[in-house]
Amino acid sequence: MLRLRVSAPEGQEEKMVSALGEIKGVHRVTDDVDLLNGEKVLTADLAPFAADAVMERLNGLGIQPDHYVIVREELVAPRMGPGSAVEPEDGFAWIEVVGEARANARPVARYVALMAIAGLIAGLGVVTNNTILIVGAMAVSPDLLPICATCVGFVGRRLGLAWRSFGTLLFGMGIVMLVAALIGLGVELVISPENPGKDYLGGLGTLARVDYSTVLIALGAGVAAILSFETRAANAVGVAISVTTVPASAYFGVGIGVGEIGEAIGALVVLGVNVTLMILTGTITLFLQRRFAPHRRGARLT
């Protein structure tokens, strides 16, 4: 459930209450007084799907962005069914999704650090043929976030947001590749100099091959990614999404580090196919939700 708080300019309280009451999904509109300046403050419970319409209505009334706030509140009890005053959270607020996408469209320090750690763990997993380390790297990697932010940018026709997010994704994958390449080079020249040319890539050679499973996994991962992004379940689904990105990136890096250029190029192709298909299906999934969801038909994609 969402909660709206908005300052009502003097003389416009009734007009604002009437406008909010016309929007489906708005309940329990109440008023209070801001003791600091004496302004009236309206509050209301919002179903997630109503948030976009509420923002449009407030903007239409000339309410400035710094005069209202919409926050999310977790509903504990009671659990109501459709048609009740408090509706179940059967959807997402587009403004919330866009806000989350903006927050993850740039390579902040935490993102860079986690991608570097993922590259370290995955690189060691590749050279030691240890699938447990590969899974651990997938759990650490936050690459789900810029992938979903890219989809949001495309669906919302915010190309600047889409390209910033995609650039952040590529930057993160580059960090994984660089760290994994250093791992491969270090193993080849420092840790095992007595055994040059050892095949460090043979155990996980499937990471450099595109087959039907690669395509199917990437298609499903894109749908799962955007659904988890909407419902704030990104951490739980991130491992499943990273199976299509982190292992291939680390394999490419290790391949470069140990001089297996052919194998590295194969992994790069796998990575490209995975990322392209994930963004494609994620974008299609989000577009269909915005287009055909019962409460959003006719809503603007802004």
N, C-alpha and C positions, 0 to 999 in steps of 0.2 A: 504494500500500500504506500502511496505517496501522500505527503502533506504539503499544502500550499500556505504560505504566509505572505500577505501583500498589504502594503500601506495604501489606504484609500484616501485620495485627495478630498478636501472638504467639499461637501455637497454632492459627491459622486458615489456615496456608499450604496444607495438604493440601486443605482444604475449598474454598479459592479455586481451586486448580489443577483440582480435579475439576469445579467449576462452569464454569470457562472452557473446559475440554476438551469439555463437552457442547454448546457453541455451534458451529454450522457456520460455517466461515470463520475460525476461530481456529487458529493454528499456532505451533509453536516456543515453547511456554511455558517460560521459564527463570527461575531465581531468582538473586539477588545480595544483597549486604549493603550497606546504607547506612553508610559508615564514620563518619558524623557522629553517628548515634544508635544504630547497631547493628540497625536494623530490617531485616527481609527485604523485598526489592523484587522483584516479579514483572514480567517483561516478556513480550510476546507480539506476534506478527505478526497483523494483522487484515486481512481483505478489507473493503473499504468497507461492504458491506452488513451486516457483522456488528457494526458499531460501536454501533448502537442497542440490539441485544440485549445486548451487553457492558455498556453503561451501566445497563440495567435490572437485570441480574444483580448488578452491583456495588452498586447502590442497595438491592437486596433483601437483600444480605449486610450492610448497614449501613455500608458504606464511605463516608466523607465525601468530598464533591467535591474538597476540597483535598488528598486523599491519592492521587489518580490523575490522569494526564494522557494524552490521546490526541493524537498528532501525525501529520502526513502525511510520508511519505518517498517520494521518486521512485525507482521501480525501474529500474535501469540494465540489469542482466543477471543471469541469463538470462531470456529471455521464455518463460514457461511457459504451457501450455495448461490448459483446464478439468480439475479433478481433481488438479492438482499441489499441492505444499505451498504454493507462492506462486501464488495465483490472479490472473488478469488483472483490471484495474480496470474491470469491466463495469457498475459502478453508482456510486452516490454514498451518502455517509453523511448521513442526515437531520439528525443533530446538527450536522454541518458546514454544511449548507445553512441551518439555523436560525441558527447563529452568524454566518454571513455576512450573513443578512438583518438581524439585530439591529445589526450594525456599519454597515449602510447605511440604517437607518430614521430617522436624524436628519440634519438639514442641517448637517454639519460645515463648517468654514471652507474646506477644499479643494473640497468640492462646490459651495459658493456661488461661489467664485472661478471655477471652471471653467464653471459655468452663465452667469456674467456674461460671460466671454470668448466663450462660444458665442453669446450674444445679440449681442455686438458684431460678431462675424464674420458671423453670419447676417443681422443688420440691414443691414450694408454689402452683403452679397450680394443682398438684396432690392432695395435702392434702386439698385444698379448692374446688376441683372439678370445677376449673375455666379454661375453654378451651381457653379463651382469653390469659391467662398467658402462657399456653402451646404454643400457636401460637407465642407469644412474644419471648419465649425461642428459638423457631425454627429460628426466624429471627436473633437472636444474634449469634447462633452457627455457627462456620466456618468449621464444619466437612465435608462439601462437598470437600474441598481442598485436604485433605489426601486421601479421597476415590478415587478421580480422579488421584492423583499422583500414587497411587497403580496400577491403571489400566495402566497408561503410563509405569510404570516400567515393568509390565508383557508383554505388547505389544512390547516394545523396547528391551526385553530380558535383562533388567537391574535389576536383582533380588535383588541386594543390595538396589537400589532405591525403589523397590516394598516393601521389608520388612521393610525398615526404615519408609516408608509412612504408612504402615499398623500398625506398632508399634506406630506411632504418633496418628493414629486414635484410637487405643485401649487405649492409655494413656489419650486422650481427653474424651473418653467415661467413663473411670475410674474416671476422675475428676467430671464429671456430676453425676455419681453414688454416689461418696463420699459426695459431697455437698448436694445432695438430701437426702442421708441417715441421715446426720446431721440435716437437716430440719425435717425429720420424727421423729427422736429421740427427738429433741427439742420440737416439738409439743406434743409428747406423754408424756414426762416427766416434761416439764417446763410450757408450755402454757396451757395445758389442763390436769393437774394432777388429777383434780376432776372427770374426765371421762375416766379412763384408758380402753384400749381395744376398743375404738371407731373405727368404720370402716371408715378409711380415704381413702380406696382404692376402695370402692364399686362403686363410681360414674364413674370411668374410668377403669373398669374391663376389657374392650375389649383390653386394651393395653397388657394384659397378655395372649391373645388367638391368635393362628395362624389359619387363615381361608383362603379361596380363595382370599379375598380382600388383605390380607397381601402379598401374593405372587404376585398378579398382580401389586400392587402399587410399590413393590420393583423392579420388572422387568422394569416397566416404568421409575422409578426414576433413575435407573442406566444409561439408554439411555439419559435421560434429563441431567443428571449430566455431562456426558462426552461431550455432545454437547455444554453445557453452558461453560464448562471449556475451550474449544477450542476457543469460540467466546468472551471470557472475560465477560460473562454475569453471572458469578458465584453468585454475590450478589442477582440478581433478582431471580435465580432459587434455591438458597440455602434454602429458606423456604420450598419449595416442597420436597427437598431431606431430610431435617432434620425431616420431619414428620415420617420417617421410623427409626430414630435413637434416637433423643433426648427424645421423650415421653417415649419410652420403657426403656431407661437408667434411667430416673428420676423415673419411676414407680418402677424399680428394687431397686433403692436406698432407696426410701421411704418405700418399702416393707421390706427391711432389717432393716431400722430404727425403724419401728413399730412392728417388730417381725412376719410379715406375710411371712414366708420363702417360702411357696408354691406358693403364688402369685408372689413373687420376681423371683423365678425360671422360672415361666411361661413368665414373661417379658424378662428374659435373653434369652429364646429360641426364642422369637419374634425378639429380637435384632440380634441374630445370623443369623436367616433366612434372615432378611432384608439386613444385611451387605453382606452376602455371595452372594445373588442374585444381589445386586447392583454392586458389583465388577465384577461378572460374565457377566452381560449384558453390563456394561460399557467397559469392556475389549473386548468383542465381537464386540461392535459398533466401537471402535477405530481401531481394527484389520481390520474389513471390509473396513473402510474408507481408511486405508493405503494400503490395498491390491487391491481394485477395483476402487478407485477414478481415473478418466481418466488421470490426470496429475501425478499420483504417481505409476502407474503400473511398477513393476520392481524396485522401489526404495528400498534401503536397510533400514531395521528397526534398525537404529542406532541413 
